[in-house]
Amino acid sequence: MTTVLTAAEIEKAIHAFITAEKTDLGIEVTLPVAYDDGDFVSVVIEQKATSLLVHDASSAAMRISSVGVFLSQNLVQRLNQLAQRYHCTFADGRVSAPATLESFAQVACFVANASRTVADYVYELSPPAS
């Protein structure tokens, strides 16, 4: 007998990957966007006095650095170009974007995808061994 999934069941299963918790940096949100090792991407939503900032808490930069890649000025410029595809910036080791109360959910998704893209750039620098 074949089980037929409903849209509600699929939505519930994917929603289960999303978590949010208060940290010292702000509200950390895990989204159903994954790095190459299967870890889900987390972003931080920082609320300042008059604005919101969404960033990856340097996760992409740490992943690149952890394999021995130095973040040269040229590499930082290239990573910033990649982040800009998602309306984000890569600066000071962080993928980030400003947000409003109306846009923070969408911006969180943009930052998560940009962080994953920036982290994946390591494969352009040194392709995985066969």
C-alpha positions as CSV (number, residue, x, y, z in Angstrom):
1,M,0.0,0.0,0.0
2,T,1.4,3.4,-1.0
3,T,1.1,6.3,1.4
4,V,0.0,9.6,-0.1
5,L,1.5,12.6,1.6
6,T,-0.7,15.6,2.0
7,A,0.5,19.2,1.5
8,A,-0.1,19.8,5.2
9,E,2.1,16.8,6.2
10,I,4.9,18.0,3.9
11,E,4.7,21.6,5.3
12,K,4.7,20.3,8.9
13,A,7.8,18.1,8.2
14,I,9.8,21.0,6.7
15,H,8.7,23.4,9.4
16,A,10.2,21.0,11.9
17,F,13.6,22.0,10.7
18,I,13.1,25.6,11.6
19,T,14.1,26.7,15.1
20,A,14.6,30.1,16.8
21,E,16.3,30.9,20.1
22,K,17.6,34.0,21.8
23,T,21.4,34.2,22.0
24,D,23.9,36.9,23.0
25,L,23.9,38.0,19.4
26,G,20.2,38.3,18.9
27,I,17.6,35.7,17.7
28,E,19.3,32.8,16.0
29,V,17.1,31.1,13.4
30,T,17.9,27.7,11.8
31,L,16.4,27.4,8.3
32,P,16.0,24.5,5.9
33,V,19.0,25.5,3.8
34,A,22.0,23.2,4.2
35,Y,25.7,23.5,3.9
36,D,27.5,20.7,2.0
37,D,28.0,18.6,5.1
38,G,24.3,18.6,5.9
39,D,24.3,21.1,8.7
40,F,21.5,23.6,8.4
41,V,22.3,27.3,8.0
42,S,21.5,29.5,10.9
43,V,21.2,33.2,10.8
44,V,21.0,35.8,13.5
45,I,18.5,38.6,13.6
46,E,19.8,41.5,15.5
47,Q,17.4,44.2,16.6
48,K,19.1,47.6,17.1
49,A,17.4,50.7,18.3
50,T,16.0,51.7,14.9
51,S,16.9,48.8,12.6
52,L,17.3,45.1,12.1
53,L,20.4,43.3,10.8
54,V,20.4,39.7,9.6
55,H,23.8,37.9,9.4
56,D,25.3,34.5,9.4
57,A,27.6,35.1,12.5
58,S,30.6,34.5,10.3
59,S,29.6,30.8,9.6
60,A,30.5,30.9,5.9
61,A,33.9,32.5,6.6
62,M,34.7,30.0,9.3
63,R,33.9,27.1,7.0
64,I,36.2,28.5,4.3
65,S,38.9,29.3,6.9
66,S,38.6,25.8,8.4
67,V,40.0,24.2,5.3
68,G,43.0,26.5,5.3
69,V,41.8,29.1,2.8
70,F,43.0,32.7,3.6
71,L,40.4,35.4,3.0
72,S,42.5,37.7,0.9
73,Q,41.2,41.0,-0.3
74,N,40.5,39.5,-3.8
75,L,38.7,36.6,-2.3
76,V,36.6,38.8,-0.1
77,Q,35.6,40.9,-3.1
78,R,34.6,37.7,-5.0
79,L,32.6,36.4,-2.0
80,N,30.9,39.8,-1.7
81,Q,29.8,39.5,-5.4
82,L,28.3,36.1,-4.6
83,A,26.5,37.4,-1.6
84,Q,25.1,40.3,-3.7
85,R,23.2,37.8,-5.8
86,Y,21.0,37.4,-2.7
87,H,20.8,41.2,-1.9
88,C,23.4,40.7,0.8
89,T,27.0,41.7,1.5
90,F,30.1,39.8,2.6
91,A,32.1,42.1,4.8
92,D,34.1,41.8,8.0
93,G,33.7,38.0,7.7
94,R,29.9,38.1,7.7
95,V,27.2,37.6,5.2
96,S,24.6,40.2,6.2
97,A,21.7,42.4,5.0
98,P,19.6,45.1,6.7
99,A,15.9,44.3,7.2
100,T,12.7,45.8,8.4
101,L,9.9,44.5,10.5
102,E,8.1,43.7,7.3
103,S,11.0,42.0,5.5
104,F,13.1,40.2,8.1
105,A,11.7,36.7,7.2
106,Q,12.5,37.0,3.6
107,V,15.9,38.6,4.3
108,A,16.7,35.7,6.7
109,C,16.2,33.4,3.8
110,F,18.4,35.5,1.5
111,V,21.2,35.6,4.1
112,A,20.9,31.8,4.6
113,N,21.2,31.1,0.9
114,A,24.0,33.7,0.5
115,S,25.9,32.1,3.4
116,R,25.6,28.7,1.8
117,T,26.8,30.0,-1.6
118,V,29.7,31.8,0.0
119,A,30.7,28.7,1.9
120,D,30.4,26.6,-1.3
121,Y,32.9,28.8,-3.0
122,V,35.7,26.8,-1.4
123,Y,35.0,24.2,-4.2
124,E,35.9,26.7,-6.8
125,L,39.3,27.2,-5.0
126,S,40.1,23.6,-4.5
127,P,37.8,21.0,-6.1
128,P,37.2,17.9,-3.9
129,A,39.4,14.9,-4.4
130,S,37.9,12.2,-6.6
